[in-house]
Amino acid sequence: MLLPHMLGSRDEPRPYIRELASQMRRRPAPFRRAQFRLEGRLQKSWDEHDRIVQSILARDIAAAGSASRDH
């Protein structure tokens, strides 16, 4: 599954924006690993991503924004 954090970055024609998106994924990586050691956190993250994706597919901008902020 393509995570919402990555949507569009692979097709971005501007190298600067692609690099910025890449950095945004890499920098918090150590914190994500620690976070997923918490019981139930991995499933919660998948559920949060699903809510974001479903909102995008439904073209519900407000819900997608809310779900992204909650995540």
Secondary structure, DSSP 8 states (H G I E B T S, - for coil): ---GGGTTGGG-S-HHHHHHHHHHHHTTHHHHHHHTTSTTHHHHHHHHHHHHHHHHHTT-HHHHHHHHHH-
